[in-house]
Each structure stands twice: as structure tokens, then as C-alpha cells.
Amino acid sequence: MDLTGKQKRYLRGLAHSLNPVVYAGKEGVSEAVERKATQELEHHELIKLKLGDGCEADKHEAATQLATYCNAAVVQVIGKTIVLYRRRKADPQIVLPRD
């Protein structure tokens, strides 16, 4: 899923007030974290994930791995926080701006 710069900017603004709903610990991006992220994306469309201090995985690699598994788009990686977006199949709530 590819997003334009304007769409990413819009989603970053929406994500600013969100709290992380998925946390990755020492094991990094495990299968359980991937399943939880997929489940939360179906409920919220836009989520924040937090990589714990003990997580040794590279944040950009972790973001790409999660996005691939969840069929989502990486909106932002800042610090140890990852923002992902995936449009909900039924009744989408977020309307992305065009171009």
C-alpha cells in the first residue's frame, strides 16, 4: 500500500494524539505482535506500536516487517514508535485526502 506525502501528513496528524496499542518486548517483532497488530488495525485503521527498550530489532526493519505481515502502510517511524495504517474493509472511518 502506497501513500502520498499529503496522505502521510494527514495520518501523522491523526496519530499524534493516539497512544500505542501494541508493544514489542525483548523478543522483538514476534508472531504474537504481528497478530495483535493485525487485529488492532482491523479495529482502528491507524495504530501506534512501541518497541520496548529491550528490543534489539532495527526500528525500520521492524516497521517494514509489520507492514508486510499486516498488509499495511508505514506512516511514520519516530524514535521507537511506529505508526501503521490499513483501510478497514467494512465501514472505513478514515477518509484520506486525494493528491
C-alpha positions as CSV (number, residue, x, y, z in Angstrom):
1,M,0.0,0.0,0.0
2,D,1.5,3.3,-1.1
3,L,0.6,6.6,0.4
4,T,1.3,10.1,-1.0
5,G,3.1,12.7,1.1
6,K,-0.1,14.6,1.7
7,Q,-1.9,11.4,2.9
8,K,1.0,10.6,5.3
9,R,1.0,14.1,6.7
10,Y,-2.8,13.8,7.3
11,L,-2.4,10.4,9.0
12,R,0.5,11.7,11.2
13,G,-1.7,14.5,12.4
14,L,-4.4,12.0,13.3
15,A,-1.9,9.7,15.0
16,H,-0.4,12.4,17.1
17,S,-2.9,12.0,19.9
18,L,-3.0,8.2,19.8
19,N,-1.5,6.0,22.5
20,P,0.4,2.9,21.5
21,V,-1.8,-0.2,21.4
22,V,0.8,-2.8,20.6
23,Y,4.2,-3.3,22.4
24,A,7.1,-5.3,21.3
25,G,9.4,-6.5,24.0
26,K,12.8,-8.3,24.2
27,E,11.7,-10.8,21.5
28,G,11.2,-8.0,19.0
29,V,8.5,-8.4,16.4
30,S,7.2,-11.9,17.2
31,E,4.3,-13.7,15.7
32,A,2.1,-12.6,18.6
33,V,3.0,-9.0,18.0
34,E,2.1,-9.4,14.3
35,R,-1.2,-11.0,15.1
36,K,-2.1,-8.3,17.6
37,A,-1.1,-5.5,15.2
38,T,-3.4,-7.1,12.5
39,Q,-6.2,-7.3,15.0
40,E,-5.8,-3.7,16.1
41,L,-5.6,-2.4,12.5
42,E,-8.9,-4.1,11.8
43,H,-10.5,-2.2,14.7
44,H,-8.8,1.2,14.4
45,E,-7.3,1.5,10.9
46,L,-4.5,3.7,12.3
47,I,-2.3,2.4,15.2
48,K,0.9,3.2,17.1
49,L,3.3,0.4,18.1
50,K,6.0,0.8,20.6
51,L,9.3,-1.0,20.6
52,G,10.5,-1.6,24.2
53,D,13.9,-0.7,25.5
54,G,15.0,-4.3,25.5
55,C,14.0,-4.8,21.8
56,E,17.2,-5.0,19.8
57,A,15.4,-5.1,16.4
58,D,16.1,-2.2,14.0
59,K,13.1,0.1,14.1
60,H,12.9,0.5,10.3
61,E,13.2,-3.3,9.6
62,A,10.6,-3.9,12.3
63,A,8.2,-1.4,10.7
64,T,8.7,-3.0,7.3
65,Q,8.2,-6.5,8.6
66,L,5.0,-5.5,10.4
67,A,3.6,-3.6,7.4
68,T,4.3,-6.5,5.1
69,Y,2.7,-9.0,7.5
70,C,-0.4,-6.8,8.2
71,N,-0.7,-5.6,4.6
72,A,-0.5,-2.0,5.9
73,A,1.5,1.1,5.1
74,V,4.2,2.6,7.4
75,V,3.1,6.2,8.1
76,Q,5.9,7.1,10.4
77,V,8.8,5.8,12.4
78,I,10.0,8.1,15.1
79,G,12.1,7.1,18.0
80,K,10.9,3.6,19.0
81,T,7.3,4.3,17.8
82,I,5.9,3.0,14.6
83,V,2.6,4.3,13.0
84,L,0.8,1.9,10.7
85,Y,-2.3,2.4,8.5
86,R,-4.6,0.0,6.8
87,R,-8.0,0.8,5.5
88,R,-10.8,-1.2,7.1
89,K,-12.6,-3.5,4.7
90,A,-16.1,-2.9,6.2
91,D,-17.1,0.7,7.2
92,P,-13.8,2.6,6.9
93,Q,-13.7,5.6,9.3
94,I,-10.7,7.5,7.9
95,V,-11.1,9.3,4.6
96,L,-7.7,10.0,3.0
97,P,-7.2,13.3,1.1
98,R,-6.6,13.0,-2.6
99,D,-3.3,14.1,-4.0
